[in-house]
Amino acid sequence: NSLPSDRLSMLHVDRGGTLWVGSFDRGLARFDGDAAGFMHFAPGSADDGALSNADVRAIFDDGSGRLWVGTADGLNLLDRSTGRFSRFVQDPADVTTLRDNYVMSLYQDRTGLLWVGTRAGGVSRWNPRSWAFGHHQPQLLLQSYAMAFADDAAGRLWVGTHGAGLLRVDPD
């Protein structure tokens, strides 16, 4: 069983040692290192629990072992027991949803918040205690791609952007 695409966008090894491969055009694949090769997760209907888009931009397993997949059309959470995805997408009428569906980066800070960097909507954050999204939107973030995250010893969050340089964010 071969690689899912010659246009790979992302590689991630989760805490269990599983290799996850994202592509720009064929979705997500899992490689367990055995003779079975790759298991593919292709995009499809939300009703079918499929991945939201074939363009995978971010893969991240959080502190609780949940696997998150950011695509060009939303954030996906994999239920490892069923192989089905739950989708999180923008709803302009609901401020508790993603600010933009084009997810560029994912990061979990020391407090457990999941930070979601987007292409056109700045940064959203997901709280695992409430299962709700919130937003932190300095104007500079709205005008740039949120590409990378890090938090320092003082608890400050740093956001690396394409368009606004390096920004320091107070998570509160």
C-alpha positions as CSV (number, residue, x, y, z in Angstrom):
1,N,0.0,0.0,0.0
2,S,1.7,3.2,-1.1
3,L,1.7,6.8,0.2
4,P,-1.6,8.6,-0.3
5,S,-0.2,11.3,-2.5
6,D,3.0,12.8,-3.9
7,R,1.8,16.2,-2.6
8,L,2.3,15.7,1.1
9,S,1.4,18.7,3.4
10,M,2.0,17.4,6.9
11,L,3.5,14.5,8.9
12,H,2.7,13.8,12.5
13,V,3.7,10.9,14.8
14,D,1.2,10.6,17.7
15,R,1.9,9.6,21.3
16,G,1.2,6.0,20.4
17,G,3.8,6.0,17.6
18,T,1.3,6.0,14.7
19,L,2.4,8.0,11.7
20,W,-0.3,10.3,10.2
21,V,0.2,11.8,6.7
22,G,-1.7,14.7,5.4
23,S,-1.8,15.7,1.7
24,F,-2.8,18.7,-0.2
25,D,-5.3,16.7,-2.4
26,R,-6.1,13.3,-0.9
27,G,-6.9,13.8,2.7
28,L,-5.4,11.9,5.6
29,A,-3.7,8.6,5.9
30,R,-2.5,6.5,9.0
31,F,0.5,4.2,8.9
32,D,0.9,1.7,11.7
33,G,4.2,0.3,10.5
34,D,2.8,-3.1,9.6
35,A,2.2,-5.0,6.4
36,A,-1.3,-3.4,6.1
37,G,0.3,-0.2,5.0
38,F,-1.8,3.0,4.9
39,M,-5.4,3.5,6.0
40,H,-6.9,6.4,4.1
41,F,-9.5,8.9,5.4
42,A,-11.0,10.6,2.4
43,P,-13.3,13.7,2.5
44,G,-17.0,13.2,2.2
45,S,-20.3,13.9,3.8
46,A,-20.6,15.1,7.4
47,D,-23.5,12.6,7.8
48,D,-21.0,9.8,7.0
49,G,-18.5,11.1,9.6
50,A,-15.9,11.8,6.8
51,L,-13.1,14.2,6.8
52,S,-14.3,17.7,5.7
53,N,-11.7,18.4,3.0
54,A,-8.9,16.7,1.0
55,D,-6.5,19.5,1.8
56,V,-5.0,18.7,5.2
57,R,-3.0,21.6,6.7
58,A,-2.5,20.6,10.4
59,I,-2.5,17.4,12.5
60,F,-2.3,17.4,16.3
61,D,-3.0,15.0,19.1
62,D,-3.8,16.8,22.3
63,G,-3.0,16.0,25.9
64,S,-6.0,13.7,26.2
65,G,-5.0,11.7,23.1
66,R,-7.7,13.3,20.8
67,L,-6.5,13.6,17.1
68,W,-7.4,16.9,15.5
69,V,-7.1,17.5,11.8
70,G,-7.2,21.0,10.3
71,T,-8.2,21.3,6.6
72,A,-8.9,24.0,4.1
73,D,-12.6,23.5,5.1
74,G,-12.8,23.1,8.8
75,L,-11.5,21.4,11.9
76,N,-12.0,17.7,12.4
77,L,-11.9,15.5,15.5
78,L,-11.3,11.8,14.9
79,D,-13.1,9.2,17.0
80,R,-10.4,6.6,17.0
81,S,-12.7,3.8,17.9
82,T,-15.1,4.3,15.0
83,G,-12.9,6.1,12.4
84,R,-15.5,8.8,12.1
85,F,-14.9,12.6,12.3
86,S,-16.8,15.3,14.1
87,R,-16.6,18.7,12.3
88,F,-16.2,22.1,13.6
89,V,-16.8,24.9,11.1
90,Q,-17.6,28.6,11.0
91,D,-21.1,29.8,11.4
92,P,-21.2,33.6,11.0
93,A,-24.3,33.8,13.1
94,D,-22.6,32.0,16.1
95,V,-19.6,33.6,17.8
96,T,-18.8,30.3,19.5
97,T,-17.7,28.7,16.3
98,L,-14.4,28.9,14.3
99,R,-13.6,32.3,12.9
100,D,-12.5,30.8,9.6
101,N,-12.8,27.3,8.1
102,Y,-9.3,27.3,6.6
103,V,-7.2,25.9,9.4
104,M,-3.5,26.5,9.2
105,S,-2.1,25.4,12.6
106,L,-3.0,23.8,15.9
107,Y,-1.4,24.1,19.3
108,Q,-2.3,23.2,22.9
109,D,-1.0,25.5,25.6
110,R,-0.1,24.6,29.2
111,T,-3.6,25.2,30.5
112,G,-5.1,22.7,28.0
113,L,-6.6,25.3,25.6
114,L,-6.4,24.3,21.9
115,W,-5.4,27.2,19.7
116,V,-6.5,27.1,16.1
117,G,-4.7,29.3,13.6
118,T,-6.6,30.2,10.5
119,R,-5.9,31.8,7.2
120,A,-8.4,34.7,7.2
121,G,-10.0,34.7,10.7
122,G,-7.1,35.0,13.1
123,V,-7.1,32.6,16.0
124,S,-9.8,30.6,17.7
125,R,-9.4,28.7,20.9
126,W,-11.2,25.6,22.1
127,N,-11.7,24.9,25.7
128,P,-11.8,21.1,26.5
129,R,-13.5,21.8,29.8
130,S,-16.6,23.4,28.2
131,W,-16.2,22.0,24.7
132,A,-16.7,25.6,23.4
133,F,-14.8,27.9,21.1
134,G,-13.8,31.4,21.9
135,H,-11.7,33.9,20.0
136,H,-8.8,36.2,20.5
137,Q,-8.7,38.7,17.6
138,P,-6.1,41.5,17.7
139,Q,-6.6,43.4,14.5
140,L,-3.1,42.2,13.3
141,L,-4.2,38.6,13.5
142,L,-7.2,39.2,11.4
143,Q,-4.9,40.5,8.6
144,S,-2.5,37.6,8.6
145,Y,-2.2,33.8,8.5
146,A,-1.7,32.3,12.0
147,M,1.1,29.7,11.2
148,A,2.7,28.6,14.5
149,F,2.3,28.8,18.2
150,A,4.4,28.5,21.4
151,D,4.0,29.5,25.0
152,D,6.8,30.6,27.2
153,A,7.7,30.1,30.9
154,A,5.6,33.2,31.9
155,G,2.5,31.7,30.3
156,R,2.5,34.1,27.3
157,L,1.3,32.7,24.0
158,W,3.4,33.6,20.9
159,V,1.8,33.4,17.4
160,G,4.0,33.3,14.3
161,T,2.2,34.8,11.4
162,H,2.6,35.3,7.7
163,G,1.8,39.0,7.3
164,A,2.2,40.3,10.8
165,G,5.4,38.8,12.1
166,L,5.6,37.5,15.7
167,L,2.8,38.5,18.0
168,R,2.6,38.0,21.8
169,V,-0.9,37.2,23.0
170,D,-2.2,37.4,26.6
171,P,-4.4,34.3,26.8
172,D,-6.7,36.0,29.4
